Amino acid sequence: MKVRLTPAKLCGSIPAISSKSDVHRLLLAAALADRKTEITCNVLSEDIRTTARSLTALGAQVDFSENRMLVHPISRENAVKALPVTLDCGESGSTLRFLLPVVSALGKNGVFTGGGRLPQRPVTELREAMEAHGVRFSPKGAFPIHTSGVLEAGEYILRGDVSSQYVTGLLFALPLLTGDSTLRLLPPVESKPYIEMTLATLARFGIAVRREGYTYFINGNQTYHSPGTVSVEGDWSNAAFFLTAGALGAPVTVTGLNPDSPQGDKAILDILQRMGAQVKTAGEAVTVSPGQLHGIAQDMADIPDLAPIFSVAAAGARTGETAIQNAARLRLKESDRLAAIHRMLGAFGIRCTETADGLLVPGGQYLSGGETSGFGDHRMVMAAAIASVLAAAPVTIDGAEAVEKSYPQFFDDFKKLGGKVDVLDPAR
């Protein structure tokens, strides 16, 4: 789908959508639990449906209705059968990496398939850790990925700077095993807030994990106890796009955001405030208003998903230089996001320099508008759309349907805030 956005300030209030990261974790815990769980959730993105389909293939049942999901867990009888199960992980790295160890912990042989850039997204360190504990994999580089054998308890050691999704998958799987395990992360540890989200979900379902620094001690033979009903937090990652629009044009309020959330991307408030925007919070409502923005340096190790929209804020800085640092892992996302940001900003007339692990964006520039690819990446499409707030001429995005991955109603909310969107080619 190709869309054209006519420059206009966004202004007003919208509710936050449910956190995709939170839903992934709650769905998985509910599928492993001792009884059914009702999950209240106000959006069903493609990634969430992908996880639900995969859990259904494992023997769970997920019923959808307005603003909720009812999850009937995987039956124990079904869980112990070592029959091959095929899981289509779509383009969701979370689904693949969370379920690789869980499937083996349940004693199943797995076939993991998917599309987009998923076949290129790495699983090497997770694979090696699982192979050292009883699981056999198809040859390296082969896709779909085939696994067989039962995951064994023991000591697991992972680098902490590769993917927090590996850590989450193991933290979900290890309590299911018959023996006790330890999981040790070698520093530096990146994306720490996502690990905190996992630990919070496990605690909600009665799973005990003891930690000392970056070593986690997990007893085996634990049972996931459903709390009955759980609510999903508002999504700081996706709210960041509209909050940044507030910093660039006119005040924007997003409601339903937990200020005490473990989600790392609530750091967008600190980033925008340091750049010169006005930030006000009132309970779970956050309002960002424009200011004289200036460039800052920001380490992205714990908040890589903010880089696309942070780069748009940088394009609106009147003075100074913005440095996006320690972001090499962005090259392994739905797109090579560092290269994609560089190309997007360049298409809009913004000079920037791409480095090995980041970007440098000088302040004092003016965004001309123009046409960009969506790069098959939901966050790049949303960043490009928000860039239209700054533009002197319309912004056209080819491949805008990528927003379905995490924020299906993004353009609806964009229009509710006064944005002007024309669909030029709905078939693409």
Secondary structure, DSSP 8 states (H G I E B T S, - for coil): -EEEEE-----EEEE--B-HHHHHHHHHHHHTBSS-EEEE-S---HHHHHHHHHHHHTT-EEEEETTEEEEE---HHHHT---EEEEE-TT-HHHHHHHHHHHHHTT-EEEEE--TTGGGS--HHHHHHHHTTT-EE--TT-SSEEEES----SEEEEETTS-HHHHHHHHHHGGGSSS-EEEEEESS---HHHHHHHHHHHHHTT--EEEETTEEEE-SS--B---SEEE--B-HHHHHHHHHHHHHTS-EEEES--TT---GGGGHHHHHHHHT-EEEEETTEEEEE----B--EEE-TT-GGGHHHHHHHHHT-SBSEEEEES-GGGGGSSS-HHHHHHHHHHHTT---EE-SS-EEEESS-----EEEE-TT-HHHHHHHHHHTTT-SS-EEEETGGGGGGT-TTHHHHHHHTT-EEEEEETT-
